[in-house]
Amino acid sequence: MENQYSSQWYESLARDLKSGAKAPTAPPVSSAAEIPEIAPIDFTDDFVSGRFVDTLEPPTVTNTNTKKKTKSKKKKKSDPLTNVILALSICVFLGSAGFLVYKYVIEPMQIQGQMEELKDSKGDGDNEVKSADNGIWTSGETVEEARNEDGTLKAFDKILAENPDTIGWIQVPNTPIDYAVVQTDDNDYYLTHNFAKKYDAAGCPFLDYQNVVGPNGQLSQCSVIYAHHRRNGTMFAKLKNYNEVDFYKQNPVIKFDTIYDRSEWVVFSNFRATTNSSTGKIFEYRKFDFKDANEFNEFVTAIKKRSYFNTPVDVNENDKILLLSTCSYEKQHWRMVIAARKVREGETIDVRSAEKNNSVLWP
C-alpha cells in the first residue's frame, strides 16, 4: 500500500513538472525505512522525445548541405539599332538647336550689322524719319543735296558701289525696318538673296520690277515694295505694329528715299489681301499707273474700306502712293499691306482722330 502510494506521488510530480504547476509537497513518512527504493526517473528521454519540448525554445538547425544561391549579373548587350537611333536623335537635336540660334540670334544680328554699315556710308543720320507728337507730325525743311551727273544722290554712291541694284532706302520709325531697297528685272531673285547677292532665306526688300524710278521726281503713281515677314522680327515683320491704332498715331509717317530723291509718306491704310481665291476674293493691289483720276480714286477707296483703322488722311488723284507688302500669317495666301501717300510740301499731319475700323472689308 505504501509502495503504491509513493509511486503515484512520483507520477504526479512528473505531470506537474510538465504542466508547470508547483510540485506537491512530499507525503510525510514516519521513517526512512518506509520509503521504498525506486529507480530514478530519467527525464532526458522526455525532453528529447518532445514530451516537454513545448516549454523550450526550438533549436536552431543549420542545413550544411544547402548551397547559397547567388544571382550572376549578366552584362546587358548593347543593341546596335538603339545606338543608331540615339545618335540620330542627338544629331537632330543639335541641328535644330543650331538652326534656331542662327535664325533668331545670328541672322538678325547679321542683317542689322550689314544695314548699319550701309547706312553709315549713306551719311544721313540726321535725316531720319521722326515720330509724331501726340498724333501731330510736321514736315521739316528740305535740304539741297549733292548729286551726280546722272541725277543720283551722292549719299548713295558707296551703297550703289556695293550693289548697283540699289534703288532706295525704306525706314519705319520705332521698328527694325531700316533697310536698303533693291530692284531687278524680276520679283523672284531677292526673295532668296540678300543685299550682297548671297543666298539667304531672309531675302532683301525690293521694289516691284514694273515700277519706274528716275531723276527729277520720276516715280510710278503707285510703288510697291516687298519683303518677307520673318518670325524673328526682321524684314517687314514689324509692320504688324500698325494693327494698333495707338502705334499708328505715334508713327503715321514713314520714309522712302529713292537714289534720286528723298521723301516721306503718311500711312492711310493697313489692309489684308489674298493672292488665291481659295482664301477669299482676290483684290489686285499691285497696280502702278492709272488711266485716269477716277480709276485711281476708286483704287484708294477700295484700300481704305479694307483698312484696320479709319484715318483723316486724304488722298487725291495728284498724289503718289506707296505700298509695303509682306506675308500675313492670319490665313494662307494672305498679304498684309501698309498704304501711304507722299507727304506734301510743308504739310502738317494730324491723325489724332484716327480710330479702329469696325466694318473692315476682309478678303
C-alpha positions in Angstrom: 0.0 0.0 0.0 2.9 2.4 0.9 4.9 1.4 -2.2 1.8 2.1 -4.4 1.2 5.5 -2.8 4.8 6.5 -3.2 4.8 5.6 -7.0 1.7 7.6 -7.6 3.3 10.6 -6.0 6.2 10.5 -8.3 4.0 10.2 -11.3 2.0 13.2 -10.1 5.3 15.0 -9.7 6.2 14.3 -13.3 2.9 15.5 -14.6 3.2 18.7 -12.5 6.6 19.4 -13.9 5.2 19.0 -17.5 2.3 21.3 -16.8 4.4 23.9 -15.0 2.5 23.5 -11.7 4.1 23.8 -8.4 5.5 20.5 -7.3 3.4 19.0 -4.5 4.8 18.6 -1.0 6.2 15.1 -0.4 3.9 12.9 1.7 5.0 12.6 5.3 6.7 9.4 6.2 7.3 8.0 9.6 10.8 6.8 9.0 13.4 6.2 6.2 12.6 2.5 6.2 9.1 3.3 5.0 10.4 4.9 1.7 10.5 2.3 -1.0 13.6 2.1 -3.1 12.6 3.4 -6.6 14.8 3.7 -9.6 15.4 7.4 -10.5 13.3 8.7 -13.4 15.3 9.8 -16.4 13.7 13.0 -17.8 16.2 13.2 -20.7 14.1 11.0 -22.9 11.0 13.0 -22.2 12.7 16.3 -23.4 14.2 14.7 -26.4 11.1 12.8 -27.4 9.1 16.1 -27.3 7.0 15.4 -24.2 8.3 18.7 -22.7 9.6 20.4 -25.8 6.7 22.9 -25.8 8.3 24.6 -22.8 11.6 25.1 -24.6 12.9 27.3 -27.3 13.1 25.4 -30.6 16.7 24.5 -31.6 18.3 26.2 -34.5 19.0 23.8 -37.2 21.7 24.6 -39.8 21.5 22.7 -43.0 25.1 22.4 -44.1 24.1 20.9 -47.4 22.2 24.0 -48.6 24.1 25.9 -51.1 23.8 29.7 -51.2 22.3 30.7 -54.4 23.8 33.8 -56.0 22.4 35.6 -58.9 25.0 36.1 -61.6 24.9 39.6 -63.0 25.0 39.3 -66.7 26.1 42.4 -68.7 23.4 43.6 -71.0 24.5 43.5 -74.6 24.2 46.8 -76.4 21.6 47.0 -79.2 23.2 48.5 -82.4 19.8 49.7 -83.6 19.2 51.6 -80.3 22.6 53.2 -80.5 22.0 54.4 -84.1 18.6 55.9 -83.1 20.1 57.6 -80.1 22.9 59.0 -82.2 20.5 60.3 -84.8 18.3 61.8 -82.2 21.2 63.7 -80.7 22.2 64.9 -84.2 18.7 66.1 -84.9 18.5 67.9 -81.5 21.9 69.7 -82.0 20.9 70.5 -85.6 17.6 72.0 -84.5 19.2 74.0 -81.7 21.8 75.3 -84.1 19.1 76.3 -86.6 17.1 78.2 -84.0 20.2 80.0 -82.7 21.1 81.1 -86.2 17.5 82.1 -87.2 16.6 84.0 -84.0 20.0 85.3 -82.9 22.7 85.3 -85.5 20.6 86.1 -88.6 19.0 89.3 -87.1 22.5 90.5 -85.9 24.0 89.9 -89.4 21.1 91.8 -91.1 21.3 94.6 -88.7 25.1 94.8 -88.9 25.1 94.8 -92.7 22.5 97.6 -92.8 24.2 99.7 -90.2 27.4 99.7 -92.3 25.4 100.7 -95.4 23.5 103.3 -93.5 26.8 104.8 -92.2 28.1 105.0 -95.7 24.9 106.9 -96.7 25.9 109.5 -94.2 22.4 110.9 -93.4 22.0 110.1 -89.8 20.3 113.4 -89.1 17.8 112.8 -91.9 15.9 110.0 -90.2 12.1 110.0 -90.0 10.6 111.3 -86.8 7.6 110.2 -84.7 4.5 112.3 -84.2 4.0 114.5 -81.2 0.6 113.3 -79.7 -0.7 112.5 -83.2 0.6 115.6 -84.9 3.5 115.4 -87.3 5.2 118.4 -89.0 7.4 118.1 -92.0 10.9 119.6 -91.8 12.8 121.8 -94.1 14.0 120.5 -97.5 17.8 120.4 -97.7 19.5 120.6 -101.1 22.0 117.7 -101.5 24.9 117.0 -103.8 24.1 115.0 -106.9 26.0 113.1 -109.6 25.6 113.9 -113.3 23.0 111.2 -113.7 20.9 112.8 -111.0 21.6 110.2 -108.3 22.3 111.5 -104.8 26.0 111.3 -103.8 24.8 109.9 -100.5 24.1 106.6 -102.3 27.4 106.3 -104.0 29.0 103.8 -101.7 25.8 101.7 -101.5 25.5 101.7 -105.3 29.1 100.6 -105.4 28.2 97.7 -103.1 25.2 96.7 -105.2 24.2 98.5 -108.4 20.6 97.1 -108.0 20.1 99.6 -105.1 17.0 101.8 -105.8 16.4 103.4 -102.4 16.1 103.1 -98.7 13.0 102.3 -96.5 12.6 103.3 -92.9 9.7 102.9 -90.5 10.0 104.6 -87.1 10.2 102.6 -83.9 10.7 99.3 -85.7 13.8 97.5 -87.0 12.7 98.4 -90.6 15.7 100.4 -91.8 16.9 98.7 -95.0 18.3 99.3 -98.4 15.8 98.6 -101.2 16.8 97.0 -104.5 15.2 96.4 -107.9 16.0 93.9 -110.6 14.2 92.6 -113.7 12.0 90.1 -111.8 10.3 89.7 -108.4 11.9 86.4 -107.6 15.7 86.9 -107.1 15.7 89.0 -104.0 13.2 86.7 -102.3 16.1 84.3 -101.6 19.2 86.6 -101.9 20.4 89.3 -99.6 21.8 92.7 -100.4 25.3 91.2 -101.0 23.6 88.9 -103.6 24.3 85.8 -101.5 21.7 83.1 -101.0 19.7 84.0 -97.9 16.2 82.9 -97.0 15.6 86.3 -95.4 16.0 87.9 -98.8 16.1 91.7 -99.2 13.4 94.4 -99.6 12.8 95.0 -103.3 10.8 97.3 -105.5 8.5 95.7 -108.0 10.3 95.3 -111.3 7.4 97.1 -113.1 7.8 100.3 -111.1 9.6 103.2 -112.7 12.1 105.3 -110.8 14.1 108.1 -112.3 15.6 111.6 -111.7 13.6 114.8 -111.3 10.9 113.1 -109.2 10.1 110.4 -111.8 8.1 107.7 -110.0 5.1 105.5 -110.7 1.9 106.8 -109.2 1.8 103.6 -107.1 5.0 101.9 -106.0 5.1 98.5 -104.3 7.9 97.3 -102.1 8.0 93.6 -101.0 9.9 91.9 -98.1 9.5 88.7 -96.1 7.6 88.6 -92.8 10.3 86.9 -90.7 9.3 85.2 -87.5 12.5 86.5 -85.9 11.2 90.1 -86.3 13.4 91.1 -89.2 12.4 92.4 -92.7 8.8 93.6 -92.8 7.6 91.6 -89.7 7.0 94.7 -87.6 4.6 96.2 -90.0 2.0 94.3 -87.9 2.5 97.1 -85.3 0.1 99.1 -87.4 -2.6 96.8 -86.3 -2.7 99.0 -83.2 -4.2 102.4 -83.6 -2.1 103.9 -80.8 1.1 102.9 -82.7 -0.3 104.5 -85.9 -1.0 107.7 -84.1 2.6 107.9 -82.8 4.2 106.8 -86.1 2.0 108.0 -89.0 4.9 108.9 -91.3 7.4 106.5 -92.9 10.4 107.3 -95.1 11.3 106.0 -98.6 14.2 107.7 -100.3 15.0 106.7 -103.9 18.5 107.1 -105.1 17.3 110.3 -106.8 15.0 111.9 -104.2 14.2 111.9 -100.5 10.6 111.7 -99.5 8.3 111.0 -96.6 5.0 109.2 -96.7 1.9 109.3 -94.4 0.2 106.0 -93.8 -3.5 105.9 -94.5 -4.4 102.2 -94.6 -3.4 98.8 -93.2 -5.2 96.1 -95.1 -5.3 92.4 -96.0 -5.5 90.9 -99.4 -5.3 87.4 -100.8 -3.4 86.1 -103.8 -5.5 82.9 -104.0 -9.3 82.6 -104.5 -9.4 79.7 -102.1 -8.9 82.0 -99.2 -11.1 84.9 -100.2 -11.9 87.3 -103.0 -8.8 88.5 -104.8 -8.1 92.2 -104.6 -5.4 93.2 -107.1 -3.4 95.9 -105.3 -0.3 95.6 -107.5 -1.2 98.5 -109.7 1.4 101.1 -110.8 -0.2 103.6 -113.0 -3.9 104.5 -113.8 -5.7 105.6 -116.9 -7.5 108.5 -115.2 -8.3 110.1 -111.9 -11.5 108.1 -111.4 -9.7 104.8 -111.6 -7.1 106.0 -109.1 -9.7 107.3 -106.6 -11.6 104.0 -106.8 -8.4 102.2 -106.0 -7.8 104.4 -103.0 -11.4 103.9 -101.8 -11.0 100.1 -102.0 -7.9 100.3 -99.9 -9.5 102.4 -97.2 -12.5 100.1 -96.9 -10.1 97.2 -96.1 -8.2 99.1 -93.5 -7.8 98.1 -89.9 -8.3 101.8 -88.9 -10.1 104.9 -90.2 -7.9 108.0 -90.6 -8.5 111.6 -91.6 -5.6 111.5 -94.1 -6.9 112.4 -97.5 -5.7 111.1 -100.9 -6.4 112.6 -104.3 -5.5 111.9 -107.9 -2.5 114.2 -107.7 -0.8 112.1 -105.0 1.6 109.3 -105.3 1.2 106.3 -103.0 3.5 103.6 -101.6 2.5 100.1 -100.7 4.6 97.9 -98.3 3.6 94.3 -98.9 4.5 91.2 -96.8 3.0 87.9 -95.8 0.2 87.7 -93.3 0.0 84.6 -91.1 -3.7 85.0 -90.3 -4.6 82.9 -93.3 -2.8 81.1 -96.1 -2.1 83.2 -99.2 -3.0 86.4 -97.3 -0.9 89.6 -97.5 -0.5 92.4 -95.1 -0.2 95.8 -96.9 0.6 99.2 -95.5 -0.5 102.0 -97.8 0.9 105.5 -97.6 0.8 108.6 -99.7 3.6 111.1 -100.3 3.7 113.9 -97.8 3.0 117.2 -99.5 5.4 120.1 -99.2 5.1 121.9 -95.9 2.3 119.6 -94.7 1.3 119.0 -91.1 -0.2 115.6 -90.4 -2.9 115.3 -87.8 -4.1 111.7 -87.1 -5.5 112.3 -83.5 -9.0 111.3 -84.7 -7.9 108.0 -86.2 -9.9 105.1 -84.8 -10.4 101.4 -85.3 -12.5 100.4 -88.3 -15.4 98.2 -87.1 -16.5 97.3 -90.6 -13.4 96.1 -92.3 -13.8 94.6 -95.7 -11.9 91.3 -95.5 -10.8 89.2 -98.5 
